[in-house]
Amino acid sequence: MSVHNVYSQEKASTKLSATALRIRLHREKKARLAAEALIEEKSQELFLAKKEQEQILSGSIKMLTDVLALARPEVFQKAGKIQRWARRVVPKLNVERPWELDLAAMLYPLGIIGLPDELALKYALDKPLSEQEKKQIDDSTQTAYQLINNIERMRGVAEAIRYCRKNFDGSGSPKDSIEGKEIPHPARILKVLIDLADFTVGGLGSRAEGFMNLAGHKNEYDLDILKICYIELLESEEKKKANDMVLSLLPGLLKTGDIVEKDIVGIDKKLLLSCGQELSEISIGRLRDFSNSGLIKGKITISRQPANT
């Protein structure tokens, strides 16, 4: 074979190889674009599915809180205070999923809806309870756990609620072998906040007295959490209050976020809202209704941060 023929064959082979390479690269590009389009399509489907799930979850949570607010407004107000405290202390406590603590603080009393009206009101206003009544309150927390545990993405919230009455030494509800640091972190935080609220609501005592009461039962609490709660909810609160304005206003002038400074008592001498409660749209609406119907008279004493005026 002549040198010319060999050269011609090599040139044709090279040309063929280049064509094959272009074809292969074209196919690879088409396959890549198809894969990218498929990934984009599936990502969009997953995004929409996740968004739908989040909307369903959000709707379920709102429904639960609305039911609690309508069925047991006094208990709802108390839970609102605990949720507000939880938001204050959570930045200092390295909580892994703050949203779970936030929801647990609001939903822990959900089981109280099923209790007799008289007992629910006694609990909300921290009136003395019999041993049987205390057991009913503890059992209601387990009822709330069972309800919320049915929602898959709320399992962490449910566990926080399940153990929010559990003492650090292992006593309390539920009766099992879990104790100390084995108790879920959000539950240990809630234990401090709920007991503090139980002591300070209904005129039982000031927040400082509440912490003194908790300190007298150190075996029941995670002391690291108790210390941080003391700093954030007492020392920093006293500094904040120095800048707040104390106002006496008609119900129509109240705003969400205002703090009740004096117990609000109806003309029948029944306590409607206790000192320290943060006003929500629901509680303000109730106060306006009470005023319009003549069940309360005069102005409401509240404190308000200057930025809210």
N, C-alpha and C positions, 0 to 999 in steps of 0.2 A: 504494500500500500504506500502510495506516495505521501510525501510530507504535506502536500496540499490537501489531500483527502483527509488525512489525520486532523489537520487544523480545522477543516470544514466540519468534521464530525464533532470535534470538541466545542466549536462555536455554536453548533446547533444544540448540543447537549446543555451548554451553559444557558442558551436562550430558553430552552425547555425548563431548566431548573428555575430560572428567574420567573417564568410564567407560573410554574407550580407554586413558587414561594408567594407570588402575588395573590394567587387563588387562595392559598392557605391562610395568608394574612387577612384577606377579605372575609373568609369564612369565620376566622377567629374574631374579627371585629364585629361581624353580624351576631355571632354567638354571645359576645360580651355585651353588646347593646341590648340583645334580647334578655340576657340575665339581669342587666341593670334595670330594664323596664319591669321585669317580673318582681325584682326586689322592691322597686319603688311602689309597684301596685300592692304587694303584700304588706309593705310597711304602712301604706296609707290605710289598708284594711285593718291592720293591727292598731293603728292610731285611732281610727274611728271606733273600733271595738272597745279599746281602753277608755276612750272618752265617754262612750255610752255607759260603760261599767262605772266610771267615776260619777257620772250624772245620776245613775241609779243609786249608788252608794250615798251620794250627797243628798238625794231626795229622801232616802230611807232615814238618814240621820236627822234631817229637818223634821220629818214626820214624827220621829220619836220624841224630839225635844218639844215640838208643838203639842203633842199629846200630853207630855208631862206638864208643860206650862198651863194648859187648859184644865187638866184634871187636878193637879196639885200645885197651884201658883205659889204657895208659901214655900213648898219644898224646892220648886224650880228656882226661886229667888236665892235660896240658900246654896243650891248647887252653882248658881251663877257667881256667887262670891268665891266659892272654892275654885272654880275655873279661873277667875281673875287672879287669885293668889298663885295658882299653878303657873300661869303665864309670867308672873313676876319672878318666880324662883327658878324656872326651868333653864334659863341661860347659865346659871351657876352650878347646875347639877349634872351636866353632861348626859342628858337623857338621849338615848339612841334614836327614838322616834317620838319627838315632842307632840305630834298630832294625836298619838294614842293617849297620852296623859291628858291632853286638852279635852278629848271626847269623853274619856272615862270620868273626868271631873264633873262633867255635865250630866252624864247618863247613869252614874252609879245609883241614884235613888229611883230608877225606873220601876223597880219592883214595888215601891211604896204605893203605886197607883191602886194595887189590889187590896190594900189594908183598909180597915174601917176609917171613916172620916175623922173621928175623934182622935184615934191613935196617930194618924198622919199629921194632924194639926199639932198634937202634943210634941211630936218629934221635931216638926218644923220650928216650933217656938221654944224647944228645949225645956219643956216641962218635965218634972220628975216622972220616970217610967218604972213600972214594976218589972220584976225579973222576966215574967212572961212576955211583957211588951217589948223589952230589950231583945229577947230572943226572936220575936216577930220582925223587928227591925233588921237584925242580923240575917235572918232567913230571906228577907226581901232582897238583900244584896245578892244572894245566890240565885234568886229568881231573875234578877236583872242580868246576871251572868249567863244564865241559860237562854234568855231571849236574844241577847246580843251575839252569843257564840254561834248562832245559826247563820250569821253573815260571815262568810269565809274571810274577807279582808279585815274583819273586825275582831279576829281571834285575840290579838294582842290587847285590844281594848277590853275584851271580855275577861281576860286573865287578870288585868289590873283591877277590874271591878271585883272579881272573885276573891282577891286577897286583900282588898282595901280595908277590911276589918281585922285582919290577921295581925296579932302582936309580934314584935320582933323576937320574943322568946319562944314563939311557937304556940302560945295560947290564943284563944279567940276563934273566930270563924274564918274559914271552914276548919273542922277538926281533922287534921291530917298531920303528917310528919314534917311538913315544910316549915322552916324557921330561918331566922337570920338573913344572910345575903341570898339564900335560896328563894326568898319571897321576891317576886318581880319588882324591879326598881320603881316603876310608876306606882305600884301598889304601896310601897313603903313611903313614897312621897304623899300619896293620898291619905294614908293613915294619919300622918301629922296634920294635914290640912283639914280633914274632916273632923278630927277631934278638937282642933282649935276652933273651928266654926261652931261645933256643938256647944262649946263652952261660952263663946262670945255672943251668940245670937240670943235674942229674947231677954236681954238685960241681965244675964247671969254675971257678966264681968267684962273688964276691959281686955284688950288684946294682950297687954303686959301680964295681967292676972292669968289669962289663958295659957301663956307660955310657962308661967310659974307652976300652974296645975300640971301641964305636960311634963315638966322637969321633975315633978314628984313621982312620976311613973316611968322612969328611964328604961326599965326593962321592956316596955311596950314599943319603943321607937328606935329607928336607926339614928344614932346620936349625931352622925355627920350631917344627915339630912335635917335633923332638928336644929342644929346650929346654924346652918345656912338659912333655913326658914326664919329663924329668930332675927338674923341680921337683915334679911331682905324685907320681912314683913313688919318688923317692929322698929328697928333703928332707922332704916331708910324711909319708912312710912312717917315717922315723926318729923323727919327733915322735909318731906314732901308737903305735909299738912301745914307747915309754917308758911308756905306760899299759897295755899288754897284760900278761896274766899268763902265765907259763911254767909248764906243768903236765906231770907224768908220769902217764899214765893207762892203764888197761887198755882194750883196744879197745871193750869194752862201754860205756864211759863217754864215748866220743868224740862230738862233735856236728858237724853240718854247719857249715862256716865256720871250724872250727879250722884252724890253719896248722901244718904239719909243721916242727918246729925242728931235727930231726936226721934224716939219712937213715935210712930203715927198711930193714934188711937181713935177709933170711931166713937160716935156719940153714945153707943151702947157699951163703951169701955173695953171693947175687944181690940186687941193688938192687930193692926193691919199690916204694918211693915216695921221691922225693928231697926234700930240704929246700926249703921254700918253697911246697910244694903245698897248696892249699886242699882240705880234705876235703869230699866230697860224700856223698850217701847210698850211691852205688855204691861209692866207694872205702872207706867205713867198713864196708860189707858185706863187701867183699873182705878187709879186715884182720881182721874177726871170723872169717871162714872160715879164713884162714891161722892164726889163733891157735887155733881149735878143732881144726885138723888138725895142730898142732904145728910148722908151718912157720916161725912166729915165736914168740919167747918174751919174756916180760917186758912192760914198759910202753912206751908211745909218748910221746915228748916233743913237746908242741904248745904253741902260744901261742893265747890266747883273749882276746877283748875282754871287759872286765868286764860289759858289758851282756848278754852271752850266757850268763852263769853262772846 
